Amino acid sequence: MAWRVGVDSGGTFTDICLFEESTGLIAVWKVSSTPGDPSQALAEGVGEALARVAAPASDVSYFGHGTTVATNALIQHRGAPTGLITSDGFRDLLEIGRQKRPDLYDLQADKPPVLVERRLRRQVPERLRHDGRVETALDEAAVRNAVRVLRDAGVKAVAICFLYSFLDAKHEDAARRIVREEFPEAFVCASNEVAPEFREYERLSTTAVNAYLGPIMAFYIRGVAERLSALGVAATPYLTQSNGGVIGFDAAARLPVRTVLSGPSTGVVGAQVTARLAGAHSVITFDMGGTSTDVALMRDGEARFAREAVVHGYPIKAPMLDIHTVGAGGGSIAFVDSGGLLKVGPRSAGADPGPACYDRGNDEPTVTDANVVLQTLNPTQLLGGRMRIRPDLARAAIDRLATRLGTGPLAAAQGIIAVVTANMARAIRVISVQRGYDPRDYTLVAFGGAGPLHAARLAAELDIRRVLVPRNPGILCAMGLLLADLRADFAATRLFALSSTVISEVEGVVAELRERCAVWFTEAGIEANNQRTALSVDMRYAGQNYELSVPLPAGPVTPATVDALAAGFADAHQRLYGFVAKDEPMQLVTF
């Protein structure tokens, strides 16, 4: 027998899904997460799950893993000490950014901490022009000196980002070679491999995040591999990317920035397949776990993608599923603010100590405790009886909150549920109403440990008429790991005015991207009949500073292709902004 195993490590629980390839048997298992070392719960959970189906670890033919390690390291600022080597004059770009405040009218709003200290940002003479021509050759001696300074300062990772390197990578490649010669034990990455696209700040931010997370993810991945080997699992392990696909552990260790949405992305994949089998093609996914809620929108059976996003305050230019996350989960803590108003989250009790009813030392009320008091959640046990809970402790925590609010415990519990529902409804409006989609036209697919419990309330709040709950909603992210494809994304920025005169240039860019895809298919060992490619181009009106992604029709590039791109961009612009500027020239930006 051959078993496919998917493991999703969440903030509160670690979920395991097993699928037997010849019989179609599905088995599921769930254990409490171990935040101090997530790989511990992974190994214990897989061992217990295999024991339940009487399968030896050697029968595992596929192993997929989704994790929040990279996300949590970024949120909690627990990444590695990182150095930066950049073009002369661009040392402070990480702090200058786009000169935007997180909140326009909040004069005290704090920006997230800069990931690379100023003393660890080194500039070297080099300069490419906007067309890729060399204006100033790279000073390799300066690079060598910068690396030695960073090494002596105790950094564990080095990021390299030069101006216009997305047009010609030779300066960055030379700098990376020098880092490896002078400082071989350091994690090193260059922007041309992490985010080879224009806009220097976003490219630099993405490269810095990748370097900051690199040693952390490499250590975690090595630990998972060792635990799997100790269990006797010989199958090649894969890790989920933010784009919903999977990559090998080695690639994930090299590009950890691609895994910042590793956990929630496979839930979207699982919901996509489940909804399609149920005949629902336009859906909103609602994944409520113990720490957060993740929502995404799918139209005509296809999930929306974003080319870049701001993740916990840091711009990341990497392909990812368009998932919006809020701090609203079963472990979200309820409190009364300084104005006397009830608030819920984003602070969470997590897996340890967990909600008050877990009896692990927490006495603050959570969403789970409110559900226990209301008896919308089993008031005595969870996990099929394996996990006993204390309703008296949940009631005591809610009582204390009710006293502060001047109300009864049932009203306080009901208030907690109402507030967290409003928070989740607001998240869904971000990915639907604010982007030109009416949530009333969609089916709500509810999963995660707490999703189905709150789905009806949320649907009523948004006037959604249909809710779909999968058979095993609590482990859909783990099941999605068994449905995800190997996937890679490639991009090239080339700025052209949209017209028939640039057909040959567009063909050249497309040919370059197809060649990179072909190399990846070969390296990944994917047979021709299993290969699929999809092309798109980011477009804008001349003078705009934001692009919209438009599908690039398959086949040769012809005047009909140009017309199709123009029509596709007009439709996307009308939907998002409510108008079309008919006489304005359009531009092709990133392919």
PEQUITA-V274201 format. One record per backbone hydrogen bond with DSSP energy under -1.0 kcal/mol. NH is the residue of the N-H (numbers start at 1). CO is the residue of the C=O. If there is no record, write none. Layout:
nh=NH co=CO
nh=NH co=CO
This chain:
nh=3 co=59
nh=4 co=19
nh=5 co=62
nh=6 co=17
nh=7 co=64
nh=8 co=15
nh=9 co=66
nh=10 co=13
nh=14 co=31
nh=15 co=8
nh=16 co=29
nh=17 co=6
nh=18 co=27
nh=19 co=4
nh=20 co=25
nh=21 co=2
nh=24 co=20
nh=27 co=18
nh=29 co=16
nh=31 co=14
nh=33 co=12
nh=37 co=34
nh=40 co=37
nh=42 co=38
nh=43 co=39
nh=44 co=40
nh=45 co=41
nh=46 co=42
nh=47 co=43
nh=48 co=44
nh=49 co=45
nh=50 co=46
nh=51 co=47
nh=52 co=48
nh=53 co=49
nh=54 co=51
nh=55 co=50
nh=59 co=56
nh=60 co=57
nh=61 co=3
nh=62 co=3
nh=64 co=5
nh=65 co=238
nh=66 co=7
nh=72 co=68
nh=73 co=69
nh=74 co=70
nh=75 co=71
nh=76 co=72
nh=78 co=73
nh=80 co=212
nh=83 co=157
nh=84 co=120
nh=85 co=159
nh=86 co=122
nh=88 co=124
nh=90 co=87
nh=93 co=90
nh=96 co=92
nh=97 co=93
nh=99 co=96
nh=106 co=103
nh=109 co=106
nh=120 co=117
nh=121 co=118
nh=122 co=84
nh=124 co=86
nh=127 co=136
nh=129 co=133
nh=132 co=129
nh=135 co=127
nh=136 co=127
nh=139 co=125
nh=140 co=138
nh=143 co=139
nh=144 co=140
nh=145 co=141
nh=146 co=142
nh=147 co=143
nh=148 co=144
nh=149 co=145
nh=150 co=146
nh=151 co=147
nh=152 co=148
nh=153 co=149
nh=154 co=151
nh=155 co=150
nh=156 co=81
nh=157 co=81
nh=158 co=187
nh=159 co=83
nh=160 co=189
nh=161 co=85
nh=165 co=162
nh=167 co=164
nh=173 co=169
nh=174 co=170
nh=175 co=171
nh=176 co=172
nh=177 co=173
nh=178 co=174
nh=179 co=175
nh=180 co=176
nh=181 co=177
nh=182 co=178
nh=183 co=179
nh=186 co=183
nh=187 co=156
nh=189 co=158
nh=191 co=160
nh=193 co=190
nh=194 co=190
nh=195 co=191
nh=197 co=195
nh=203 co=199
nh=204 co=200
nh=205 co=201
nh=206 co=202
nh=207 co=203
nh=208 co=204
nh=209 co=205
nh=210 co=206
nh=211 co=207
nh=212 co=208
nh=213 co=209
nh=214 co=210
nh=217 co=213
nh=218 co=214
nh=219 co=215
nh=220 co=216
nh=221 co=217
nh=222 co=218
nh=223 co=219
nh=224 co=220
nh=225 co=221
nh=226 co=222
nh=227 co=223
nh=228 co=224
nh=229 co=225
nh=230 co=226
nh=231 co=227
nh=232 co=228
nh=233 co=228
nh=238 co=63
nh=239 co=247
nh=240 co=65
nh=241 co=245
nh=242 co=258
nh=244 co=241
nh=246 co=485
nh=247 co=239
nh=252 co=248
nh=253 co=249
nh=254 co=250
nh=255 co=251
nh=258 co=255
nh=259 co=256
nh=262 co=259
nh=265 co=261
nh=268 co=264
nh=269 co=265
nh=270 co=266
nh=271 co=267
nh=272 co=268
nh=273 co=269
nh=274 co=270
nh=275 co=271
nh=276 co=272
nh=277 co=273
nh=278 co=274
nh=279 co=276
nh=280 co=275
nh=283 co=298
nh=284 co=443
nh=285 co=296
nh=286 co=445
nh=287 co=294
nh=288 co=447
nh=289 co=292
nh=293 co=326
nh=294 co=287
nh=295 co=324
nh=296 co=285
nh=298 co=283
nh=299 co=302
nh=301 co=281
nh=302 co=299
nh=304 co=297
nh=306 co=320
nh=309 co=316
nh=311 co=314
nh=314 co=311
nh=316 co=309
nh=318 co=316
nh=320 co=306
nh=321 co=242
nh=322 co=304
nh=323 co=321
nh=324 co=295
nh=326 co=293
nh=328 co=326
nh=330 co=289
nh=331 co=290
nh=332 co=329
nh=333 co=347
nh=334 co=365
nh=335 co=343
nh=337 co=341
nh=340 co=337
nh=343 co=335
nh=345 co=333
nh=349 co=331
nh=354 co=349
nh=358 co=355
nh=359 co=356
nh=367 co=332
nh=368 co=330
nh=370 co=366
nh=371 co=367
nh=372 co=368
nh=373 co=369
nh=374 co=370
nh=376 co=371
nh=377 co=371
nh=382 co=387
nh=386 co=383
nh=387 co=382
nh=389 co=380
nh=390 co=357
nh=394 co=390
nh=395 co=391
nh=396 co=392
nh=397 co=393
nh=398 co=394
nh=399 co=395
nh=400 co=396
nh=401 co=397
nh=402 co=398
nh=403 co=399
nh=404 co=400
nh=405 co=401
nh=406 co=402
nh=407 co=402
nh=412 co=408
nh=413 co=409
nh=414 co=410
nh=415 co=411
nh=416 co=412
nh=417 co=413
nh=418 co=414
nh=419 co=415
nh=420 co=416
nh=421 co=417
nh=422 co=418
nh=423 co=419
nh=424 co=420
nh=425 co=421
nh=426 co=422
nh=427 co=423
nh=428 co=424
nh=429 co=425
nh=430 co=426
nh=431 co=427
nh=434 co=429
nh=435 co=432
nh=436 co=433
nh=437 co=432
nh=441 co=438
nh=442 co=439
nh=443 co=282
nh=444 co=466
nh=445 co=284
nh=446 co=468
nh=447 co=286
nh=448 co=473
nh=450 co=288
nh=454 co=450
nh=458 co=454
nh=459 co=455
nh=460 co=456
nh=461 co=457
nh=462 co=458
nh=464 co=459
nh=468 co=444
nh=475 co=472
nh=476 co=473
nh=479 co=475
nh=480 co=476
nh=481 co=477
nh=482 co=479
nh=483 co=480
nh=484 co=480
nh=487 co=246
nh=494 co=589
nh=496 co=588
nh=498 co=586
nh=502 co=499
nh=503 co=500
nh=506 co=502
nh=507 co=503
nh=508 co=504
nh=509 co=505
nh=510 co=506
nh=511 co=507
nh=512 co=508
nh=513 co=509
nh=514 co=510
nh=515 co=511
nh=516 co=512
nh=517 co=513
nh=518 co=514
nh=519 co=515
nh=520 co=516
nh=521 co=517
nh=522 co=518
nh=523 co=519
nh=524 co=520
nh=526 co=521
nh=530 co=527
nh=531 co=528
nh=537 co=550
nh=538 co=590
nh=539 co=548
nh=540 co=587
nh=542 co=585
nh=544 co=541
nh=548 co=539
nh=550 co=537
nh=552 co=535
nh=562 co=558
nh=563 co=559
nh=564 co=560
nh=565 co=561
nh=566 co=562
nh=567 co=563
nh=568 co=564
nh=569 co=565
nh=570 co=566
nh=571 co=567
nh=572 co=568
nh=573 co=569
nh=574 co=570
nh=575 co=571
nh=576 co=572
nh=577 co=573
nh=578 co=574
nh=582 co=580
nh=584 co=581
nh=587 co=540
nh=588 co=496
nh=589 co=538
nh=591 co=492
